[in-house]
Amino acid sequence: MIYTALGDSITFGENASSLAKAYPRLAVSALNSDSRKVRGFVLARPGWSSYDLLDAVIWQGSSVISHSSVVSVWIGGVDLAHAALASIRTKKQLAVKHIVTSYRRNLSAIFTQVKKGSCAQIICCTQYNPFPNSPLSVESIGQLNRMINELAHSYDVTVAPAHKWFEGKQAYLMYGYQNGKIEDALSGHLPIHPNDRGHRVIATGLAPYLIPRK
């Protein structure tokens, strides 16, 4: 069985103590057994937006995706983070609707591309909220996750509720967590990635979704 993880810096393993401690590799280790051999591939880079991931799926991912039994998609944090920081710096209201529309278009194209090139089961992760004490973040991530659920349903994609795994535990599961407010990111350090504990929580939550449906 081949599992391919598509994503951004979270999937890449940014701020994990090593790439071996990032959730894709932990999930593969959890799934491997005497009766099931799993190989894992990661197509993810820090800073990738949904558009960047779509581009990578088209131009870099087709070979490995075509042989995959299951593919996970975790993308969208960069789309929101850039827009949120811009809104704070310019003191203009965040146009959540515009971001969600653009994100929906890219995510839809990612699903289409994966389905076109393979028979893989697709798992799409929701976004957890790194800034639970900012109403703007609560509202915008809530909108994004509602859209993920709607779009996944229309594409017969399974949703893994990553936001529930982190809810109320962000301070414990995130690297460099401060006050849980968007303003924390203005210092230059983006406290948005899981720490090693966070990656373990993701791998534990995600692994059952990665076992292909019969």
LUMFIZA-494062 format. One line per field, with one value per residue (C-alpha): residue in one letter; x, y, z. Coordinates in Angstrom, 3 decimals. Layout:
residues N
pator = a; ...
px = X; ...
py = Y; ...
pz = Z; ...
//
This chain:
residues 214
pator = m; i; y; t; a; l; g; d; s; i; t; f; g; e; n; a; s; s; l; a; k; a; y; p; r; l; a; v; s; a; l; n; s; d; s; r; k; v; r; g; f; v; l; a; r; p; g; w; s; s; y; d; l; l; d; a; v; i; w; q; g; s; s; v; i; s; h; s; s; v; v; s; v; w; i; g; g; v; d; l; a; h; a; a; l; a; s; i; r; t; k; k; q; l; a; v; k; h; i; v; t; s; y; r; r; n; l; s; a; i; f; t; q; v; k; k; g; s; c; a; q; i; i; c; c; t; q; y; n; p; f; p; n; s; p; l; s; v; e; s; i; g; q; l; n; r; m; i; n; e; l; a; h; s; y; d; v; t; v; a; p; a; h; k; w; f; e; g; k; q; a; y; l; m; y; g; y; q; n; g; k; i; e; d; a; l; s; g; h; l; p; i; h; p; n; d; r; g; h; r; v; i; a; t; g; l; a; p; y; l; i; p; r; k
px = 0.000; 1.277; 0.172; 0.890; 0.566; -0.053; 0.269; 2.249; 4.674; 2.581; 2.754; 6.403; 7.182; 8.259; 9.108; 8.995; 12.292; 13.001; 11.151; 10.766; 8.618; 6.238; 2.756; 3.047; 5.944; 4.394; 1.140; 3.010; 4.774; 1.431; -0.125; 2.711; 2.121; 2.834; -0.201; 0.125; 3.177; 2.827; 5.155; 4.754; 5.506; 5.266; 4.609; 4.685; 6.779; 6.777; 4.968; 2.811; -0.655; -3.499; -2.475; 1.143; -0.008; -2.272; 0.695; 2.857; 0.178; -0.064; 3.659; 5.391; 2.896; 1.235; 3.601; 3.415; -0.277; -1.139; 0.264; -1.234; -3.984; -4.748; -3.917; -4.319; -4.698; -3.910; -3.718; -5.083; -3.191; -0.911; -3.862; -5.455; -2.286; -1.092; -4.508; -4.911; -1.493; -2.143; -5.459; -3.775; -0.948; -3.244; -6.029; -8.469; -11.118; -10.169; -12.097; -12.765; -15.250; -12.630; -10.089; -12.606; -13.698; -10.121; -9.302; -12.417; -11.422; -7.901; -9.017; -11.636; -8.959; -6.664; -9.432; -10.175; -6.510; -6.017; -9.183; -8.231; -4.835; -5.582; -8.122; -6.807; -9.122; -8.805; -8.771; -8.987; -7.994; -9.760; -7.735; -7.073; -7.062; -3.609; -5.166; -8.214; -8.311; -8.827; -12.483; -11.276; -9.389; -12.295; -14.690; -12.424; -11.236; -14.837; -15.850; -12.952; -13.802; -17.496; -16.466; -14.057; -16.917; -19.293; -16.745; -15.519; -19.085; -19.621; -16.385; -16.889; -13.811; -13.522; -12.972; -10.557; -11.552; -8.062; -9.557; -11.250; -7.981; -6.448; -9.460; -8.654; -5.179; -3.322; -0.936; 0.144; 0.291; 1.810; 5.390; 6.044; 2.466; 2.087; -1.276; -3.374; -3.886; -3.118; -0.945; 1.500; 2.580; 3.707; 6.918; 8.282; 7.765; 4.604; 3.369; 1.190; 2.918; 2.482; 5.251; 6.227; 3.216; 0.954; 2.310; 1.704; -1.896; -2.397; -0.880; -3.029; -6.175; -5.424; -4.169; -7.630; -8.763; -5.826; -6.830; -8.366; -12.086; -12.874
py = 0.000; 3.471; 6.525; 10.014; 13.092; 16.378; 19.672; 22.652; 23.223; 21.190; 18.091; 18.814; 18.718; 22.299; 22.740; 19.008; 17.985; 15.866; 14.893; 11.395; 12.960; 14.611; 13.099; 11.412; 9.198; 8.539; 7.485; 5.118; 3.554; 3.134; 1.453; -0.965; -4.456; -8.096; -8.185; -4.726; -3.047; 0.701; 3.045; 6.762; 9.704; 13.403; 16.174; 19.289; 22.434; 25.246; 28.294; 26.453; 27.879; 25.852; 27.194; 26.041; 22.569; 22.318; 23.250; 20.594; 17.908; 18.617; 18.850; 16.741; 14.394; 12.447; 9.443; 8.699; 9.620; 7.203; 4.317; 5.437; 3.616; 6.635; 10.349; 12.926; 16.649; 19.246; 22.762; 26.242; 27.610; 29.728; 31.133; 32.344; 33.410; 35.733; 37.348; 37.729; 39.347; 41.705; 42.740; 43.525; 45.505; 47.528; 47.718; 46.626; 44.003; 40.488; 39.526; 35.947; 35.356; 36.110; 33.758; 30.937; 31.318; 31.115; 28.234; 26.323; 26.607; 25.281; 22.478; 21.383; 21.236; 19.204; 16.649; 16.506; 16.015; 13.203; 11.424; 11.805; 10.187; 7.433; 5.299; 6.500; 7.171; 10.869; 12.132; 15.905; 17.370; 20.358; 23.302; 23.678; 27.181; 28.362; 31.608; 30.523; 33.828; 35.922; 36.154; 36.877; 33.578; 31.635; 32.986; 32.599; 29.055; 28.099; 29.257; 27.402; 24.165; 24.393; 24.788; 21.800; 19.632; 20.757; 20.307; 16.946; 15.648; 16.567; 14.789; 11.683; 12.688; 11.679; 14.500; 14.033; 16.574; 17.773; 20.921; 18.748; 17.051; 20.448; 22.234; 23.569; 21.988; 24.420; 25.610; 22.003; 20.823; 23.788; 24.962; 28.459; 29.030; 32.419; 34.074; 32.415; 35.721; 36.614; 39.481; 36.852; 36.319; 39.929; 39.262; 37.452; 33.941; 32.255; 30.099; 27.907; 24.519; 21.419; 20.424; 16.750; 16.127; 17.768; 15.580; 12.474; 13.569; 14.102; 10.734; 8.944; 10.708; 10.293; 6.688; 5.030; 7.151; 5.939; 2.282; 1.850; 1.081; -2.328
pz = 0.000; -0.891; 1.076; -0.286; 1.934; 0.110; 1.938; 3.146; 6.035; 8.498; 6.298; 5.476; 9.199; 9.894; 13.618; 14.317; 15.915; 12.817; 9.648; 11.105; 13.846; 11.319; 11.091; 7.640; 8.742; 12.151; 10.453; 8.131; 11.138; 12.910; 9.858; 9.157; 10.527; 9.722; 7.466; 5.899; 4.397; 3.847; 1.966; 2.448; 0.170; 0.987; -1.526; 0.643; 1.140; 3.687; 2.334; -0.180; -0.684; -2.183; -5.605; -5.100; -4.061; -7.105; -9.314; -7.621; -7.957; -11.689; -12.451; -9.786; -8.185; -10.976; -10.897; -7.173; -6.918; -9.729; -7.633; -4.314; -2.449; -0.296; -0.524; 2.237; 1.546; 4.203; 2.772; 3.410; 6.400; 4.231; 2.259; 5.490; 7.320; 4.557; 4.248; 8.028; 8.488; 5.581; 7.125; 10.463; 8.883; 6.619; 9.219; 6.527; 7.128; 6.073; 2.964; 4.088; 1.302; -1.361; 0.257; 0.619; -3.028; -4.298; -1.928; -2.986; -6.645; -5.951; -3.626; -6.126; -8.833; -6.526; -5.912; -9.637; -10.522; -7.991; -9.122; -12.772; -12.257; -9.755; -7.917; -4.551; -1.666; -0.733; 2.855; 3.369; 6.737; 8.233; 9.546; 13.252; 14.716; 15.879; 17.147; 19.170; 21.066; 17.907; 16.788; 13.236; 13.189; 14.703; 12.071; 9.034; 9.897; 10.672; 7.185; 5.587; 7.387; 6.471; 2.849; 3.097; 4.374; 1.609; -1.173; 0.146; 0.235; -3.412; -4.443; -2.281; -0.269; 3.391; 5.902; 8.812; 11.521; 12.513; 14.089; 16.722; 17.640; 18.518; 20.003; 23.477; 23.390; 21.115; 23.851; 24.450; 20.823; 18.985; 18.597; 19.958; 21.119; 22.825; 23.445; 20.750; 18.942; 15.318; 16.592; 17.918; 14.306; 13.853; 15.793; 12.725; 14.072; 12.845; 15.756; 13.563; 13.389; 15.530; 17.911; 18.236; 20.512; 17.939; 15.146; 17.262; 17.873; 14.115; 13.211; 15.801; 14.581; 10.894; 10.760; 10.925; 7.952; 5.858; 5.840; 2.360; 2.283; 0.937
//
